[in-house]
Structures are given as C-alpha cells and as structure tokens.
C-alpha cells in the first residue's frame, strides 16, 4: 500500500461541504471515496486538510489516501480526473511518506474571502463572492484586522458553542486588497475554528460599514462569546487557497 498526497480544486456550490455525513452522500469526501474505491477495487478512505463548509470552494485542498496501485502516480492522476465531475479537479498527485496525513501534518492554511464592491450585482462572480452594497472603509477594516494577527483565543469567532477543545489559534497575517470590483481578504494561520474565517470577515465588513469601530476588536476577543462578534459571511465567498507543510514564512510566497 502506498500513501498519496493529492491537491484538489473544486466549486463547492452544489456540495454539502467536504466532510462525510450520515444524512447525505452529497459531500466531496463521499464522492472521492466512491471514486477511489471504484479504482482500487477495495474500500478506500481519504482525508482532507480542512473540512470546508457547504458552498465553500477550494483552489488548493490537500488530501491523502492509501492505495495498492501498480502504475505511476501520473497515471493514477489521469484515472482519477477521468472519474471526477466537471466542478472538481485533481491538480497534482504524488507518492508521500507512509505516515503522511493531509490534516495532521499541515503547518498552516490560507483562506481567501471575496467581497464584491461593485454597484451592480456580480453576475459572473455571484457564486464566488458576497455582494456588499454599502461602500466600505477599507482602511478601517485593515486597522481592525491587525488586532487579530498573533496568538489569541478566538472563541468569539467560533460557531460551535459546544466546542470543548482549545479555541486558541495563531493568525500569521491578514491581507486586504482591492482588485477592481473585488475586495479580497486573505487569512493565513496555523488552524481555524468552525466558521471562524466567515465570522472574522463578517465582523470586518461591519467595521467597513461603520457599524463597529476598529478599537472594538480587542474587546470582542476578550469577551470569548460568539454573540460579541459580527455576522457570519456567506460561504460562497470563501475559498481554501493553500495548505502549507513547512513552517509558514520559510520559503513561502507571501500573499
């Protein structure tokens, strides 16, 4: 049995997220396991680097699985792509160390959230952005985002109220850039809580709209209460951009 590392991209619009669920088979993990099982001839499990929400997309999701494959990794990549639907693509595949695990070995992840700031609705970007009709104060958003960089308890930004494990995470950087009619927010950290990036984004949008002051961010962190933070931005604007397996910043291209 060989261990493989695969990089995937997908449009998450019609899927109920990455993680396999008991009440539906319409998840990316479920679809991929069925394909790998068909190819291998035996039941095959796959692990993803992150459990993207329903409707969330990925440009660089990393997955790992084990398979008894006699031919080359390049041939396996071609075989997998032959089975995948048109909204999912396998970008690369390579044999990895036997104990490699896509989630457990990840050192950092980068998520990107796209806000559409044009006056007219985003016809061609409607599935990949959140249209904010109000003019945003981008400089205020950048000032507010600075408070989240570093190691903090992000309990206020976690949608799982029954979370028993530590809610402390480290955000290495947050970048906010205007690209024509798109305002692109990128978050890079050692890990993210359930809906954390979407809640951070919703809170920053409220700052941009003038509903909150950048000075409130430290108070929200200190509250350790989901009710203290802003709304949860829709999943369609979120994308898992890249997963890092070396310490972040070591030979890494900064966004």
N, C-alpha and C positions, 0 to 999 in steps of 0.2 A: 504493500500500500504506500502510495506517495502522497505527500501533503502539497497542496497547490494554493497559491495566492493569486486571486483574480481581482482586477479592477473593473468596476461596472459603472455605467451611467444609465439613468432612467428618468422618464417623465412619470412622476408619481400620481398624476391627476386621477387615474381610474383605479388606483390600488388603495387598500386599507392599511397602508404602511408597510414597513419591512417585516416586522416580527410575525411569525406564525401564530394564529389564533384559533381557539376551539370552535368559534361560531361562524367562521368564514374561511374559504380557501383562496380568497382573493387578496393574498399578500405576496410580496416579492419573494420572501423566503420560501413560501409554499410552492410557488411557481418554479423557482430554481431547483428546489429539491426534487420535484417531479421530473424535471428535465435531466438532472444528473443521475437520478435513479434509472431512467429510461436508457441513458447512455451506458451506465455501468452494469446494468442488469441486476443490481442489488440495491437495497435501500441506502441512500446516501444523504447525509446531513450537511448543511452549510451554515457557517457562522458569519455574521456581518460585523463590521467595525462599529456600526451605530444603528440604533433602532429608529429610523426615520418615521415621522408621523404620517398618517393618512394624508395624501395630497402633497407631501413634500418630495422634492426632486433630489437627484444626485448627479454630480459631474464626476466624482471620484470615490464612490463607495468601494471599500475593500472587503473581500470575502475570502474565507478559507474553507477548504474541504479536503477529504482524503479519498483517493480512488486508486483502484488497481488498473492502470492504463498502460498499455504496452507500447503505444506510439508516442510521438513527440508532443510537447506542450503546445506547439504551434498548431498541430493537427487537432488537438483537443479544443483549442480556442475556436477553430473553424467549425468544429462539430457543434459546440455549444451555441455559437451565433446562428447556426442553421436552425436551431430549435426555438430560439428566443422570439417573442413578439416584437413588432416594429417599434414599440416605445421603450425597449430595454436593449442595451448593447454591452457586450463584453469587450472592453478596450484592450486588455492585456491579460496574460496568464503565464505564470512561471512556477517551476517547482521550488518549494520553500523548505526550510529546515523542518525536520519531522515534528517538532513541538510548536511550530508557528501557529498562532491563533490571531485572527484579524482584529478582535476586540481587545483581548488581554495584552497583546504586545504593542498596541497603539500608544504612542507617547503624546500626541496632540492631534486635534482636529480643527478644521476651519469650516465654518458655516457662513454662507452669504445670504443676505436678505435684500430683495429688490423692491423698492418703493417707486411707483410711477407718479411723477410730479407734474405731468402734462395737464393742460386744461381740458383736453378731450380724453375720453376713455381709451385705455390701451387695447385696441382691437387685437393686435398681433402678440401682445405681451399679457393678455388677460389671464392666462393660466400660470404665469411665472412671475407675477408682481402683484402688489397691493396698491390700488389707486387711492392716493391721498389727495382729496380735492382742495384742501386748505394749503396755503403757502406755508412752507416750513422754514423755521430759523435754523439753518444747518450749523451755524457757529455755536448756537446754544446746545444743540444736540452733541456736537463734538466735546464741548466743555463737560456736559453731563456724563458722556461715555467714559471720560478719563477716570471718574470715580470708581468704575467697575474693573479697571485694569489692576491686576495683582491678585493676591490670595484673599478671598473673603468667604463668609458664609452666605450663600445665595438662596437661603430658604425662602425669602420673599419672592423669588423668581422661579419657584418650583410649583408645578400644578398638581403634584402628588401630595395631598395633605396627609397621607399615611406613611410618608417616607420615613423609614426607621434608620437608614444608613446615613452617613455623614453627608451634609449638604455643602461642605467646603470644597471649593473649586478654585483653580487659578486661571485667570484670563491673561494671556500674554500680550495681546494687542487687539484694539478695535479700530478699524479704519472706516471712515465715512467719506465717500467720493461721489460727486455729481458727474454723471456720464450722460450728456444730452438730457433726455427727459426722465432718466432713471437715477434715483439716489440709491447707491449701493453701500450696504453696511456689511463689513466682514468681521467675524468674531473668531479668534483663534485662542484655544485653551486646552488644558490637559484633560478636560471632560466637561460634559454639560448635563444638567438635570432635565427631567421631563418638561418639555416645552420652554426651557429656560431661554433659549435664543429668541423665541417668539414673544415672550413676556418682556425681555430686555428691549426688544425692538418696539413693542407697543408703548413702553414707558418712554423711550426716546422720542417716539412720534408725538406723545403728549407734551413733551418738553418743546419740541419744534413748533407745536400748535400754540404754545404759550399757556397751556393748562397747568404746567408744572415748572418749577424753577430748577436749574441745574444744581442748586445748592441742596435740594431735597434728596438727592440720590444717596448720600451717606445715611440719612435718616431712614430711608426705605430699607437699606441693607441692615441697619441696626434693628429694625422692627422685627425681622425674621417672621414676617407674616405676609402671606400671599395677597391679602386684601390691601396692603400698603402700596403695592406696585400697580403699574398700568395694565391696560387691556392686553389680551393675547392676540398678536397679529396673526392674520390668516395663514394657514400652512402653505398656500400656493406660492407665496413669495419667497419661501425658504429652500435653500439648496445645500446639500453636503458637498462642499467644494473639494476638499483634500484631506487625506489622513497621513500623518507623519509617523514614521517608525524609528526616527532618530530624534534626539533631544531637539526641541524647536529652537531655531536660530543657528544650529550647527550645519552650515552648508545649505540652509533653507532659503529659498527665494521669498523675500518679504512681499506681502501684497501691496 
